[in-house]
Amino acid sequence: MKSFDTDGAFTDNYKFLIGSILPRPIAVVSTLNEDGTNNLAPFSFFTAVSAKPMIIAFSPMIKSSTGTMKDTPRNIFREKEFVINILSESIVEKVNKTSMELPYGDDEFLFAGLTPIASEKIKARRMKESLIHFECIYRDHLSYGDQPGCGSIITGEVVKVHIAEEILEDGKIVTQKLRPIGRGVGNDYFRCTDVFELARLMKAQIQK
Ligand SMILES: Cc1cc2nc3c(=O)[nH]c(=O)nc-3n(C[C@H](O)[C@H](O)[C@H](O)COP(=O)(O)O)c2cc1C
């Protein structure tokens, strides 16, 4: 087995992290810039944390190019709110474009040909093309340093959820209709087209 300590270059740790923890769901996070324009960026270090209160988390790292904070956390710390839009297959190419480092204040919705629409409870806008939107109020932040490669965790309390009717059946989201996309290592993405079911064994079933 290849074994290594983690005190070398951050890039070595990073490439094995993203090659090991996958497929990762993708949060497309929209925030407001200081002048009220929109910012949009994908984050695959992303997970659900709590059902009630409904909390979700994602992890922006310090920019490796400049050693500074990314625009998304900068906006969240000022505005205290953000929207997480879930990525589906039909928009992956456009969303991929929003990961480009544009100058602060440039609107990634416009740049990528995506459509901002008003949220109900917060000022940050939702992405019309996404089939699920979570309107979030900023809750907590943990930072693991201020050098390139250092990550952080931002959590948000979801105060409003929007789900497209077309992906619902009997009040549940149907994965094959959502067609979510996952992130892998390097430039890899995953389609969820090979879903299978496995019943979870409850204690009573195991003891039979
Ligand atoms: C699919 C995908 C997933 C990404 N996930 C992350 C992530 O989890 N954390 C991170 O810091 N950057 C991630 N990035 C890079 C950011 O999207 C990129 O740095 C972006 O420019 C940040 O935008 P901002 O400065 O407007 O916040 C990802 C990029 C792509 C294409």
The ligand as an SDF file (V2000), in Angstrom:
LIG
                    3D

 31 33  0  0  0  0  0  0  0  0999 V2000
  -17.6100   20.8180   -9.3450 C   0  0  0  0  0  0  0  0  0  0  0  0
  -16.7390   21.7420   -8.5420 C   0  0  0  0  0  0  0  0  0  0  0  0
  -16.6900   21.5910   -7.1690 C   0  0  0  0  0  0  0  0  0  0  0  0
  -15.8970   22.4710   -6.3980 C   0  0  0  0  0  0  0  0  0  0  0  0
  -15.8560   22.2930   -5.0370 N   0  0  0  0  0  0  0  0  0  0  0  0
  -15.1510   23.1480   -4.2710 C   0  0  0  0  0  0  0  0  0  0  0  0
  -15.1380   22.9960   -2.8390 C   0  0  0  0  0  0  0  0  0  0  0  0
  -15.7560   22.1100   -2.2610 O   0  0  0  0  0  0  0  0  0  0  0  0
  -14.4060   23.9060   -2.1220 N   0  0  0  0  0  0  0  0  0  0  0  0
  -13.7410   24.9330   -2.7250 C   0  0  0  0  0  0  0  0  0  0  0  0
  -13.1310   25.7440   -2.0290 O   0  0  0  0  0  0  0  0  0  0  0  0
  -13.7470   25.0950   -4.0690 N   0  0  0  0  0  0  0  0  0  0  0  0
  -14.4450   24.2480   -4.8520 C   0  0  0  0  0  0  0  0  0  0  0  0
  -14.4710   24.4130   -6.2140 N   0  0  0  0  0  0  0  0  0  0  0  0
  -13.8090   25.5870   -6.7950 C   0  0  0  0  0  0  0  0  0  0  0  0
  -14.6770   26.8430   -6.6720 C   0  0  0  0  0  0  0  0  0  0  0  0
  -15.9170   26.6490   -7.3260 O   0  0  0  0  0  0  0  0  0  0  0  0
  -13.9380   28.0380   -7.3150 C   0  0  0  0  0  0  0  0  0  0  0  0
  -12.8010   28.3200   -6.5400 O   0  0  0  0  0  0  0  0  0  0  0  0
  -14.7950   29.2790   -7.4800 C   0  0  0  0  0  0  0  0  0  0  0  0
  -14.0930   30.2180   -8.2630 O   0  0  0  0  0  0  0  0  0  0  0  0
  -15.1440   29.9420   -6.1660 C   0  0  0  0  0  0  0  0  0  0  0  0
  -15.9560   31.0290   -6.4940 O   0  0  0  0  0  0  0  0  0  0  0  0
  -16.1120   32.3060   -5.5900 P   0  0  0  0  0  0  0  0  0  0  0  0
  -14.7580   32.9840   -5.4670 O   0  0  0  0  0  0  0  0  0  0  0  0
  -17.1180   33.1390   -6.3560 O   0  0  0  0  0  0  0  0  0  0  0  0
  -16.6350   31.8680   -4.2550 O   0  0  0  0  0  0  0  0  0  0  0  0
  -15.1850   23.5290   -7.0210 C   0  0  0  0  0  0  0  0  0  0  0  0
  -15.2270   23.6520   -8.4190 C   0  0  0  0  0  0  0  0  0  0  0  0
  -15.9900   22.7570   -9.1720 C   0  0  0  0  0  0  0  0  0  0  0  0
  -16.0240   22.9100  -10.6690 C   0  0  0  0  0  0  0  0  0  0  0  0
  1  2  1  0
  2  3  1  0
  2 30  2  0
  3  4  2  0
  4  5  1  0
  4 28  1  0
  5  6  2  0
  6  7  1  0
  6 13  1  0
  7  8  2  0
  7  9  1  0
  9 10  1  0
 10 11  2  0
 10 12  1  0
 12 13  2  0
 13 14  1  0
 14 15  1  0
 14 28  1  0
 15 16  1  0
 16 17  1  0
 16 18  1  0
 18 19  1  0
 18 20  1  0
 20 21  1  0
 20 22  1  0
 22 23  1  0
 23 24  1  0
 24 25  2  0
 24 26  1  0
 24 27  1  0
 28 29  2  0
 29 30  1  0
 30 31  1  0
M  END
$$$$
